[in-house]
Amino acid sequence: MNVFREMQNEIEEFFHSGRLTKAVLWLCVAFFPLYLTLACNFLSYSSGDKLYALVHEQTGSFVFGLFLVGLVFLAFACLFRRVFTAALVSAVIFTVMPLVDYFKSNILREHFLPWDLLLAKNADSFTQFLTSLVVPDAVWEVVGGTVFYLLFLFLARPVLPGKQRYRIAGTPVLLIFLYFFVGNPSIREATYEAVFGISLDEAMDQDTNYTKHGFLTAFALNFGALNMTEPQHYSKAYVEHMFEKYIPENMDAGDFQNPDVIVVLSESFWDPSVLQNVEFSKDPLENYHRIAENYPSGSMVSCTFGGGTVRPEFEILTGMTTNMLPPGNVPYQQYVFSDIFSYARFFKGLGYDALGIHTYQKTFYERERAYPLLGFDDFLGEYDMHAEHHWNSGPYITDETIAEEIIYQLEQPHETGLFLMAITMENHGLYFDKYKPFDWDIRVKSDVLSDRETNMLQNYLKGVSDSDRALGVLYDYIMAREKPTVLLWYGDHLPTLGDEFKPYTTTGTISSATAAEWNEEEKYTMFSTPYVIFSNYDTGREYRAEGQAVSPYLLSPLLCDYIAAPECLQTRFLLELFETCPVISPYYKLYSDVPEDIREECIEMHELLTYDELLGRDYLSAIQCGEE
């Protein structure tokens, strides 16, 4: 300890002994924001080539990020006076954030976005994912360099000059300026393009945004996406004019038999036989394929890849579209703060009990708060279920458990019927070394896969085959029931099985690791998940969408139509949307083959419905109820 103090005193004496050494010290202080900007963007990229391209080809974007870091650093320096303390706080912020972006991109194929800060309360949920990540050595080198720079500032002990009252007053002034500079639309429009050459009108996906502008600038640009603009001509009269033809003339139940309705979101449920140049020792989806031969089934074109379960979940529950919301949106956290339409509420209106179940933390995505606002009577998490928890060598409760919980809930008395939404967890990534080899019951054979890719695929097969086994258990139980019952089972998105879209690229299933370069067939491959609907009784209806790929928000109205449920405005509109344009997915421009003007009209109508029910004044409810 004495040696350390002597070293500190010598360094401090050296830098404060003359004008030249003082100048060098303050030059080192001034360069710290520049170093931190370079380090921050590198940690997000984990690529020197991308960082070089940012500095030399998108200089304005790099300078923009430097400006943000400099403002934050100066604000903390005013507050703390000691430069080291300001540097330490700034370094923590601008090291942790890009590292979160790096980890999230590897885990979910999505970037760290401003609204992800709302997930901070669930940060512990992500720690179990990190053990499967391979962190490049260069990342550790940058982190080490940052620690060395901080150690230098600590030993040199530079102090910001000036009177205390002026310094402390500077902190809120700088932070308020930063807030308005990043979040105020007028300031953004007036300065971003004129000063930094950053166009706010240029449409791009988040991968392109973060690659082109770097982490700091891309993160700041996303603050503008938080403000949803009101649709043109939005008013009760306009909404009534656009949707009056979808108001049901009567609510006659007709052939509706009040079946129990079960919807199961199966985590990362997907058919791996889509992969080329890969063989499996047995069919991992044998139950799904057996059931799909005799009952309605097809492909759901998901609105996400590798993560973001909440978005297809929200679309299926509400019939609304997340296409108009910011990329990477979390609807429950950002927009659901009062009662809104959902199919849980629709069935509640028919006298049903409505229940949600998830074999994970019910606080995740704030489901426990949002589900009552969607009309659910209750939402059960991993510690609320009645079924015995089953485990294997993996980190999550098995899908066998959720199948048993669904059966338990179906056995309980329900006056009219039960609407149950279940969300599984066993098959969640990351997949590398997820299970012990003794749990693998399907083997992979391929000449093109690396050992790591084989390991991840082997573990994925274990999870998805367990999910398929749970589907088989529910099928056998439901088909033996007397009470009419219908079940919709679907996968929310494809799994992330490796960096750079491996093994999809390695096997030749897709041609490029750059999603923007995929052709239409490859887009369908990377966003289509299987679904199946089966019932233990004759519904009296043909299923409309047999063999047709559909967007998530169409599955619930198609299910309601199949079981002859009473009509509502939401269902009638969405069924017409299905007949016109069954796939609308702006994610890399994947649409049904219809004329552009018709497609744009469909998109406008659906976004108007979503805005009104989720963000607007809910005119549709008043119109449907005949209120003035």
Residue pairs with C-beta under 8 A, 6 or more apart in sequence:
7 155
8 154
8 155
8 157
11 155
11 156
12 155
12 156
12 157
14 21
15 21
15 22
15 24
15 25
15 156
15 158
16 22
25 156
25 158
26 158
28 152
28 153
28 156
29 83
29 153
29 158
32 73
32 87
32 90
32 149
32 153
33 66
33 69
33 70
33 73
33 90
34 66
35 145
35 146
35 149
36 69
36 73
36 90
36 91
36 94
36 146
37 62
37 65
37 66
37 69
37 94
37 216
38 51
38 55
39 94
39 95
39 142
39 145
39 146
40 65
40 69
40 94
40 95
40 97
40 98
40 215
40 216
41 51
41 54
41 62
41 65
41 98
41 214
41 215
41 216
42 48
42 51
42 98
42 138
42 142
43 95
43 98
43 99
43 101
43 102
43 139
43 142
43 143
43 215
44 98
44 101
44 102
44 210
44 214
44 215
45 51
45 54
45 211
45 214
45 215
46 102
46 136
46 138
46 139
48 138
50 211
51 214
54 61
54 62
54 212
54 213
54 214
55 62
58 212
58 213
58 214
60 195
60 196
60 197
60 198
61 196
61 197
61 198
61 212
61 213
61 214
61 217
62 214
62 217
63 196
64 192
64 196
64 198
64 213
64 216
64 217
64 220
65 213
65 214
65 215
65 216
65 217
65 220
68 178
68 182
68 216
68 217
68 220
69 90
69 94
69 216
71 174
71 177
71 178
71 181
72 90
72 93
72 94
72 178
73 86
73 87
73 90
74 86
74 170
74 174
75 170
75 171
75 174
75 175
75 178
76 85
76 86
76 89
76 90
76 171
77 83
77 86
77 160
78 160
78 167
78 168
78 170
78 171
78 174
79 86
79 167
79 168
79 171
80 86
80 89
81 159
81 160
81 164
81 167
82 157
82 158
82 159
82 160
83 153
83 158
83 159
83 160
84 150
84 153
84 154
84 157
84 158
86 160
87 149
87 150
87 153
88 150
91 146
91 149
91 150
94 216
95 143
95 146
97 112
97 215
97 219
98 112
98 215
99 139
100 112
100 116
101 111
101 112
101 210
101 215
101 219
102 139
103 126
103 129
103 130
103 133
104 110
104 111
104 112
104 116
105 111
105 112
106 133
106 496
106 499
107 126
107 129
107 133
107 306
107 307
107 429
107 430
107 496
108 306
108 307
108 308
108 496
109 305
109 306
109 307
109 496
110 206
110 304
110 306
110 307
110 308
110 328
111 206
111 207
111 209
111 210
111 218
111 328
112 215
112 219
113 206
113 219
113 222
113 326
113 327
113 328
114 219
114 222
114 223
114 226
115 226
115 326
115 328
115 329
115 330
115 333
115 334
116 328
116 330
118 330
118 333
118 334
118 366
119 330
119 333
119 365
121 363
122 361
122 363
122 364
125 360
125 361
125 364
128 395
129 429
129 430
132 430
132 431
132 432
132 433
132 434
133 430
160 167
180 187
181 187
181 188
181 191
182 188
182 220
182 223
183 223
183 224
183 226
185 224
185 227
188 200
188 224
189 200
192 198
192 199
192 200
193 199
193 200
198 213
198 217
198 221
200 221
200 224
204 212
205 327
205 515
205 516
205 587
205 588
206 218
206 327
206 328
207 515
207 516
208 516
209 218
209 221
209 222
210 218
212 218
213 221
222 326
222 327
225 326
225 327
226 326
226 334
228 324
228 325
228 611
228 615
230 611
230 616
231 604
231 607
231 608
231 611
234 608
234 611
234 612
234 616
235 619
236 617
236 619
236 622
236 623
239 608
239 612
239 619
239 620
239 623
240 619
240 623
242 605
242 608
243 569
243 573
243 609
243 620
243 623
244 623
246 569
246 572
246 573
246 576
247 569
247 572
247 623
247 624
248 566
248 567
248 568
248 569
248 572
248 624
251 566
251 567
252 566
253 564
253 565
253 566
254 564
254 566
255 539
255 540
255 541
255 564
256 563
256 564
256 565
256 566
257 484
257 537
257 539
257 563
257 564
258 350
258 351
258 352
258 416
258 417
258 484
259 417
259 483
259 484
259 485
259 486
259 535
259 537
259 563
260 410
260 414
260 417
260 418
260 419
260 420
260 483
260 484
260 485
260 486
261 347
261 352
261 417
261 418
261 419
261 420
261 485
261 486
261 488
261 559
261 563
262 406
262 410
262 418
262 420
262 422
262 474
262 478
262 485
262 486
262 487
262 488
263 316
263 419
263 420
263 421
263 422
263 487
263 488
263 556
263 559
264 402
264 406
264 422
264 423
264 424
264 471
264 474
264 487
264 488
264 489
264 490
265 309
265 312
265 313
265 316
265 421
265 422
265 423
265 424
265 490
265 492
266 399
266 424
266 427
266 467
266 470
266 471
266 489
266 490
266 491
266 492
267 309
267 423
267 424
267 425
267 426
267 427
267 428
267 467
267 491
267 492
268 427
268 428
268 429
268 460
268 463
268 464
268 491
268 492
268 493
268 494
268 495
269 427
269 464
269 467
269 468
269 489
269 490
269 491
269 492
269 529
269 530
270 464
270 491
270 493
270 494
270 495
270 529
270 530
271 284
271 285
271 288
271 530
272 278
272 280
272 284
272 457
272 460
272 461
272 464
273 280
273 283
273 284
273 285
274 509
274 525
275 457
275 503
275 504
275 507
275 509
276 507
276 508
276 509
277 446
277 447
277 448
277 507
277 508
278 444
278 445
278 446
278 449
278 457
278 503
278 507
279 444
279 445
279 446
280 442
280 443
280 444
280 445
280 461
281 442
281 443
281 444
281 445
282 442
283 289
284 442
284 461
284 464
284 465
284 468
285 464
285 465
285 468
285 530
286 468
286 472
287 468
287 469
287 471
287 472
287 475
288 468
288 471
288 489
288 530
288 532
290 472
291 297
291 471
291 472
291 475
291 532
291 534
292 530
292 532
294 534
295 532
295 533
295 534
295 535
296 532
296 533
296 534
296 543
296 545
296 546
296 562
297 530
297 531
297 532
297 533
297 546
298 530
298 531
298 545
298 546
298 547
298 548
298 549
298 550
299 524
299 528
299 529
299 530
299 531
299 549
299 550
300 312
300 490
300 491
300 528
300 529
300 530
300 531
300 549
300 550
300 551
300 552
300 555
301 524
301 527
301 528
301 549
301 550
301 551
301 552
301 583
301 585
301 590
302 312
302 491
302 492
302 493
302 494
302 527
302 528
302 529
302 552
303 311
303 312
303 315
303 322
303 323
303 551
303 552
303 585
303 587
304 311
304 312
304 492
304 493
304 587
305 493
305 494
305 496
305 515
305 526
305 527
305 587
306 429
306 493
306 494
306 495
306 496
307 493
307 496
308 328
308 493
309 423
309 492
309 493
310 330
310 331
310 332
310 365
311 322
311 329
311 331
311 552
312 490
312 492
312 493
312 552
313 423
313 492
314 320
314 322
314 331
314 332
315 321
315 322
315 551
315 552
315 553
316 343
316 490
316 552
316 553
316 555
316 556
317 342
317 343
317 344
317 374
317 421
317 556
318 340
318 341
318 342
318 343
318 374
318 553
318 613
318 614
319 341
319 343
319 553
319 556
319 557
319 570
319 571
319 574
320 341
320 553
320 606
320 609
320 610
320 613
320 614
321 551
321 553
321 584
321 606
321 607
321 610
322 329
322 331
323 584
323 585
323 586
323 603
323 606
323 607
324 607
324 610
324 611
325 331
325 334
325 335
326 334
329 335
330 365
331 370
331 614
332 365
332 366
332 367
332 369
332 370
333 365
333 366
333 370
335 614
335 615
336 370
336 373
336 374
336 614
337 373
338 373
339 345
339 373
339 375
340 373
340 374
340 613
340 614
340 618
341 570
341 613
341 620
341 621
342 374
342 375
343 419
343 556
343 560
344 354
344 356
344 371
344 374
344 375
344 376
344 419
344 421
345 354
345 374
345 375
346 375
346 560
346 568
346 570
347 354
347 417
347 419
348 354
348 375
348 377
348 419
350 416
350 417
350 565
350 566
351 415
351 416
351 417
352 414
352 416
352 417
352 418
352 419
353 377
353 414
353 415
353 416
353 417
353 418
353 419
354 375
354 376
354 377
354 418
354 419
354 420
354 421
355 376
355 377
355 378
355 379
355 380
355 409
355 418
355 419
355 420
355 421
356 367
356 371
356 376
356 378
356 379
356 380
356 420
356 421
356 422
356 423
357 379
357 380
357 385
357 402
357 405
357 406
357 409
357 420
357 421
357 422
357 423
358 364
358 367
358 379
358 380
358 381
358 382
358 422
358 423
358 425
359 382
359 385
359 396
359 397
359 399
359 401
359 402
359 405
359 423
359 424
359 425
359 426
360 381
360 382
360 396
360 397
360 423
360 425
361 381
361 382
362 368
362 379
362 380
362 381
362 382
362 384
363 381
367 379
368 379
368 381
371 379
372 379
376 421
380 405
382 389
382 397
382 425
385 401
385 402
385 405
386 405
386 408
387 401
387 402
387 404
387 405
387 407
387 408
388 401
388 404
389 397
389 401
390 397
390 398
390 400
390 401
390 404
391 397
391 398
392 398
392 435
392 439
392 466
393 435
393 436
393 438
393 439
394 426
394 434
394 435
394 439
394 462
394 463
395 434
396 425
396 426
396 428
397 425
397 426
398 426
398 466
398 470
399 424
399 426
399 427
399 466
399 467
399 469
399 470
400 466
400 469
400 470
400 473
402 422
402 424
402 470
403 470
403 473
403 474
404 473
405 422
406 420
406 422
406 474
407 473
407 474
407 477
409 418
409 420
410 418
410 420
410 477
410 481
410 483
410 485
412 418
424 467
424 470
426 463
426 466
426 467
427 460
427 463
427 464
427 466
427 467
427 495
428 463
429 460
429 495
429 496
429 497
430 456
430 496
431 455
431 456
431 457
431 459
431 460
431 463
431 495
431 497
432 452
432 455
432 456
432 459
433 455
433 459
434 459
434 462
434 463
435 459
435 462
435 463
439 462
440 458
440 459
440 461
440 462
441 462
441 465
442 458
442 461
442 462
442 465
443 458
444 454
444 457
444 458
444 461
446 454
446 507
448 503
448 506
448 507
448 508
449 457
449 503
449 506
449 507
450 502
450 506
452 498
453 497
453 498
453 502
453 503
453 506
456 497
456 498
456 503
457 497
457 503
460 495
460 497
471 489
471 532
474 487
474 489
475 487
475 534
478 485
478 487
478 534
478 535
478 536
479 534
479 536
480 536
481 536
484 535
484 536
484 537
485 535
485 536
485 537
486 533
486 534
486 535
486 536
486 539
486 559
486 562
486 563
487 533
487 534
487 535
488 531
488 532
488 533
488 555
488 556
488 559
489 531
489 532
489 533
490 529
490 530
490 531
490 532
490 552
490 555
491 529
491 530
491 531
492 529
493 527
493 529
494 526
494 527
494 529
497 503
497 504
498 506
500 513
501 510
501 513
501 515
501 526
502 513
503 509
504 510
504 525
504 526
505 511
505 512
505 513
509 525
510 518
510 522
510 525
510 526
511 517
511 518
511 519
511 522
512 518
512 522
515 526
515 588
516 588
518 526
518 588
520 590
523 588
523 590
524 549
524 590
527 585
527 587
527 590
528 549
531 555
533 543
533 558
533 559
533 562
535 562
535 563
539 562
539 563
539 564
540 564
541 561
541 562
541 563
541 564
543 558
543 562
544 558
544 561
544 562
544 575
544 578
545 554
545 558
545 578
545 582
548 582
549 582
549 583
550 558
550 578
550 582
550 583
551 582
551 583
551 584
551 585
553 574
553 606
554 574
554 577
554 578
554 582
556 571
556 574
557 570
557 571
557 574
557 575
557 578
558 575
558 578
560 571
561 571
561 575
565 571
568 624
569 620
569 623
569 624
570 609
573 605
573 609
577 602
577 605
577 606
580 594
580 598
580 602
581 591
581 592
581 594
581 598
581 599
581 602
582 592
583 590
583 591
583 592
584 591
584 592
584 599
584 602
584 603
584 606
585 591
591 599
592 599
594 602
609 620
612 618
612 619
612 620
613 620
613 621
